[in-house]
């Protein structure tokens, strides 16, 4: 490939499939002229010439033309000493004004079609071409599932309704299934196409599966729409024969037969000797196999022997001839050898047998037979023990706590939380947080209580000049009593724990950044700061350990979005907010989770806080099916939310009713539920938190919601409570239970979630929701759940109802809400759930 100088008449005409090299020469001083000794104008010196090289690239130009154009441009620049203008690249339709000014004298530029493009001087790689073949795939009778391929005439009339055909069109492989074909043959043909595509086409061929009667563009293009010709109706010999090519190429064909197939049983691979050549005669298809160590004489005689074999019997017009070499055999040839086994691969027959062989099916459905985690054995005693054990563990964790610091992990750095964020009580769903807790031994704390109190209050006992840098934030090195005790070799049991909390919608990139980069940096800094071992505990939202819940006061507020968005929202004070306040029955932990501010999100079973950021306060809405304990704990969380958004300062609540939460200033009397909550709430609450009971909402309450009052879930009946007589040991007997069915572990498993919400449902799973013996069971199906998960989940519901044996299996009919109950189950697809 070389550049061609264009005539002046073609200047400004560019073909979109070519590349051009344009040299523009100007002077740096057009008024400067040179005169010779006679006083006449002479030639201008080359020192005043400026050459600008343009490369113009067409949108349809091949890659080799673009490469050569750039290469020639660099060569021209080296040849021209005055090429101070450099090389400027121009593309079709994106030319600069300086380039267009060069061709103003010829009327501008003109684009030409790619038909007039110059041919490339380089060799172009062509894709391999294949002859169109049609194979009939069938199973050998009495061959223990052996599959075989038979070449048939490549016309549409040759496709019978009782057969399965493999159309090999090169880079397009089609499986045609007859209306009356067997499903087992279809499955084996599908496996056969996968093997051919992977071994012979490097997996680049397009695979299609067509049923009889369907229209396929590939078949319409490669197969003529004619019937089988009368000449081809003659029965073709189907008994395969294996010939060995003689050394001299002489003799009768009968003397060259190595073996003749009987009942389509195939041959043995040991018959193929790498030092010889063989011919496999399969009637309409012949294979010439060349051994890797065969002599040149045998290779030359192989074609002559093949010609004799062809003339021996009738051959159809679609006869297929293939010359193959050792270690490069196609799959149709291997099928004639049942014992064919590659060193690193396996034959199609063995692949079919292995894939169709029965495999053990693993499932984990122990959750279907397990009782509720809170109701094992004697419900009151067990729950009482578990609750007091959790409370005792929280108390011990707070007693051993020496120092507690909270950081937000943002953009690979640790940022200390503000004071109003309450050290971890306020977190975000899209954020990551690191909570550093330093624990000390009991004996040490009793000896120097004043020093410990100083560390707990954040005071520094001793400071050094050295500073450690944690992801960009600087924290001074602290010498507390425990570090001094280590220098004096006094015993201490101090240790540090870093709780890395990850929100439900947190970025995976940030979490991986902490795991592989910032974690070690943080561990080294804390180890050097406190001189003790560091343990890192990864915590996910609503799965916090008891120790972290103890440092949070057994309650938390979870906001939507990121921490930056939350702080911006607090500063600007825009928009209403809605928090779903729930208290679980396991550790009595109260969580307020922010949800979309819509009245449809209300649920009669729980409490909700709604208010405007920076507004005149908020409402604490208590559902009719919520308990008094839920209301008392919701008051405490409501105080934290209002304080966070900058409402009036909290005031202490004394014994007199005047110091309790103010009544709703709407001119009505309080409900019984509101009075019960107020009398039992000896907590810090905000003056502007107004408690509203379900059914007695003022007009101002619904005006907070952008969409006003809308239908919401009234929820099931309230849980039946067993009171053991000890405060804090009430036990529910009909708690709703949620079981998630999925195959995320590699097998089908059923897992019960003690603490759950709507966000616990994944689109690739199914869920069993049992509200209790008073209601049918709900089977929720995710939009992306596979058929296997859905089928096994339906079976799991049957087993669940059989295990409970409470009579709900006989429930049938239609509810007042329009839901249909079948065998005690209501099926609910994702996006079509009812309010109940």
Rosetta blueprint (number, residue, H / E / L):
1 X L
2 X L
3 X L
4 X L
5 X L
6 X L
7 X L
8 X H
9 X H
10 X H
11 X L
12 X L
13 X E
14 X E
15 X E
16 X L
17 X L
18 X L
19 X E
20 X E
21 X E
22 X E
23 X E
24 X E
25 X E
26 X E
27 X E
28 X L
29 X L
30 X L
31 X L
32 X L
33 X L
34 X L
35 X E
36 X L
37 X L
38 X L
39 X L
40 X L
41 X E
42 X L
43 X L
44 X L
45 X L
46 X H
47 X H
48 X H
49 X E
50 X E
51 X E
52 X E
53 X E
54 X E
55 X E
56 X E
57 X E
58 X L
59 X L
60 X L
61 X L
62 X L
63 X H
64 X H
65 X H
66 X H
67 X H
68 X H
69 X H
70 X H
71 X H
72 X H
73 X H
74 X H
75 X H
76 X H
77 X H
78 X H
79 X H
80 X L
81 X L
82 X L
83 X L
84 X L
85 X L
86 X L
87 X E
88 X E
89 X E
90 X E
91 X E
92 X L
93 X L
94 X L
95 X L
96 X L
97 X H
98 X H
99 X H
100 X H
101 X H
102 X H
103 X L
104 X H
105 X H
106 X H
107 X L
108 X L
109 X L
110 X E
111 X E
112 X E
113 X L
114 X H
115 X H
116 X H
117 X L
118 X L
119 X L
120 X L
121 X L
122 X L
123 X L
124 X L
125 X L
126 X L
127 X L
128 X L
129 X L
130 X L
131 X L
132 X L
133 X E
134 X E
135 X E
136 X E
137 X E
138 X E
139 X E
140 X L
141 X L
142 X L
143 X L
144 X L
145 X L
146 X L
147 X E
148 X E
149 X E
150 X E
151 X E
152 X E
153 X L
154 X L
155 X E
156 X H
157 X H
158 X H
159 X L
160 X L
161 X L
162 X L
163 X L
164 X E
165 X E
166 X E
167 X E
168 X E
169 X L
170 X L
171 X L
172 X E
173 X E
174 X E
175 X E
176 X E
177 X E
178 X L
179 X L
180 X L
181 X L
182 X L
183 X H
184 X H
185 X H
186 X H
187 X H
188 X H
189 X H
190 X H
191 X H
192 X H
193 X H
194 X H
195 X H
196 X H
197 X H
198 X H
199 X H
200 X H
201 X L
202 X L
203 X L
204 X L
205 X L
206 X E
207 X E
208 X E
209 X E
210 X E
211 X E
212 X L
213 X L
214 X L
215 X L
216 X L
217 X H
218 X H
219 X H
220 X H
221 X H
222 X H
223 X L
224 X E
225 X L
226 X L
227 X L
228 X L
229 X L
230 X H
231 X H
232 X H
233 X H
234 X L
235 X L
236 X L
237 X L
238 X L
239 X L
240 X L
241 X E
242 X E
243 X E
244 X E
245 X L
246 X L
247 X L
248 X L
249 X L
250 X L
251 X L
252 X L
253 X H
254 X H
255 X H
256 X H
257 X E
258 X E
259 X E
260 X E
261 X L
262 X L
263 X L
264 X L
265 X L
266 X L
267 X E
268 X L
269 X H
270 X H
271 X H
272 X L
273 X L
274 X L
275 X L
276 X L
277 X E
278 X E
279 X E
280 X E
281 X E
282 X L
283 X L
284 X L
285 X E
286 X E
287 X E
288 X E
289 X E
290 X E
291 X L
292 X L
293 X L
294 X L
295 X L
296 X H
297 X H
298 X H
299 X H
300 X H
301 X H
302 X H
303 X H
304 X H
305 X H
306 X H
307 X H
308 X H
309 X H
310 X H
311 X H
312 X H
313 X L
314 X L
315 X L
316 X L
317 X L
318 X L
319 X L
320 X E
321 X E
322 X E
323 X E
324 X E
325 X E
326 X L
327 X L
328 X L
329 X L
330 X L
331 X H
332 X H
333 X H
334 X H
335 X L
336 X L
337 X E
338 X L
339 X L
340 X L
341 X L
342 X L
343 X L
344 X L
345 X L
346 X L
347 X L
348 X H
349 X H
350 X H
351 X H
352 X H
353 X H
354 X H
355 X H
356 X H
357 X L
358 X L
359 X L
360 X L
361 X L
362 X L
363 X E
364 X E
365 X L
366 X H
367 X H
368 X H
369 X L
370 X L
371 X L
372 X L
373 X L
374 X L
375 X L
376 X L
377 X L
378 X L
379 X H
380 X H
381 X H
382 X H
383 X H
384 X H
385 X H
386 X H
387 X H
388 X H
389 X H
390 X H
391 X H
392 X H
393 X H
394 X H
395 X H
396 X H
397 X H
398 X H
399 X H
400 X H
401 X E
402 X E
403 X E
404 X E
405 X E
406 X E
407 X E
408 X E
409 X E
410 X E
411 X L
412 X L
413 X E
414 X E
415 X E
416 X E
417 X L
418 X L
419 X H
420 X H
421 X H
422 X H
423 X H
424 X H
425 X L
426 X E
427 X E
428 X E
429 X L
430 X L
431 X L
432 X E
433 X E
434 X E
435 X E
436 X E
437 X E
438 X E
439 X E
440 X L
441 X L
442 X H
443 X H
444 X H
445 X H
446 X H
447 X H
448 X L
449 X H
450 X H
451 X H
452 X H
453 X H
454 X H
455 X H
456 X H
457 X L
458 X L
459 X L
460 X L
461 X L
462 X L
463 X E
464 X E
465 X E
466 X E
467 X E
468 X E
469 X E
470 X E
471 X L
472 X L
473 X E
474 X E
475 X E
476 X E
477 X E
478 X E
479 X L
480 X L
481 X H
482 X H
483 X H
484 X H
485 X H
486 X H
487 X H
488 X L
489 X L
490 X L
491 X L
492 X L
493 X L
494 X L
495 X E
496 X E
497 X E
498 X E
499 X E
500 X E
501 X E
502 X E
503 X L
504 X L
505 X L
506 X L
507 X L
508 X H
509 X H
510 X H
511 X H
512 X H
513 X H
514 X H
515 X H
516 X H
517 X H
518 X H
519 X H
520 X H
521 X H
522 X H
523 X H
524 X H
525 X H
526 X H
527 X H
528 X H
529 X H
530 X H
531 X L
532 X L
533 X L
534 X E
535 X E
536 X E
537 X E
538 X E
539 X E
540 X E
541 X L
542 X L
543 X L
544 X L
545 X L
546 X H
547 X H
548 X H
549 X H
550 X H
551 X H
552 X L
553 X L
554 X L
555 X E
556 X E
557 X E
558 X E
559 X E
560 X L
561 X L
562 X L
563 X H
564 X H
565 X H
566 X H
567 X H
568 X H
569 X H
570 X H
571 X H
572 X H
573 X L
574 X L
575 X L
576 X E
577 X E
578 X E
579 X E
580 X E
581 X E
582 X E
583 X E
584 X L
585 X L
586 X L
587 X L
588 X L
589 X L
590 X E
591 X E
592 X E
593 X E
594 X E
595 X E
596 X L
597 X L
598 X L
599 X H
600 X H
601 X H
602 X L
603 X E
604 X L
605 X L
606 X L
607 X E
608 X E
609 X E
610 X E
611 X E
612 X E
613 X L
614 X L
615 X L
616 X L
617 X L
618 X E
619 X E
620 X E
621 X E
622 X E
623 X L
624 X L
625 X L
626 X L
627 X L
628 X H
629 X H
630 X H
631 X H
632 X H
633 X H
634 X H
635 X H
636 X H
637 X H
638 X H
639 X H
640 X H
641 X H
642 X H
643 X H
644 X H
645 X L
646 X L
647 X L
648 X L
649 X L
650 X L
651 X E
652 X L
653 X L
654 X L
655 X L
656 X L
657 X H
658 X H
659 X H
660 X L
661 X L
662 X L
663 X L
664 X L
665 X L
666 X L
667 X L
668 X L
669 X L
670 X L
671 X L
672 X H
673 X H
674 X H
675 X H
676 X H
677 X H
678 X H
679 X H
680 X H
681 X L
682 X L
683 X L
684 X L
685 X E
686 X L
687 X L
688 X L
689 X E
690 X E
691 X E
692 X E
693 X E
694 X L
695 X L
696 X L
697 X L
698 X L
699 X H
700 X H
701 X H
702 X H
703 X H
704 X H
705 X L
706 X L
707 X L
708 X L
709 X L
710 X L
711 X L
712 X L
713 X E
714 X L
715 X L
716 X L
717 X L
718 X L
719 X L
720 X L
721 X E
722 X E
723 X L
724 X L
725 X L
726 X L
727 X L
728 X L
729 X L
730 X L
731 X E
732 X E
733 X L
734 X L
735 X L
736 X L
737 X E
738 X E
739 X E
740 X E
741 X E
742 X E
743 X L
744 X L
745 X L
746 X L
747 X L
748 X E
749 X E
750 X E
751 X E
752 X E
753 X E
754 X L
755 X L
756 X L
757 X L
758 X H
759 X H
760 X H
761 X L
762 X L
763 X L
764 X L
765 X L
766 X E
767 X E
768 X E
769 X E
770 X E
771 X L
772 X L
773 X L
774 X L
775 X L
776 X L
777 X E
778 X E
779 X E
780 X E
781 X E
782 X L
783 X L
784 X L
785 X L
786 X L
787 X H
788 X H
789 X H
790 X H
791 X H
792 X H
793 X H
794 X H
795 X H
796 X H
797 X H
798 X H
799 X H
800 X H
801 X H
802 X H
803 X H
804 X H
805 X L
806 X L
807 X L
808 X H
809 X H
810 X H
811 X L
812 X L
813 X E
814 X E
815 X L
816 X L
817 X L
818 X L
819 X L
820 X E
821 X E
822 X E
823 X L
824 X L
825 X E
826 X E
827 X E
828 X E
829 X E
830 X L
831 X L
832 X L
833 X L
834 X L
835 X L
836 X L
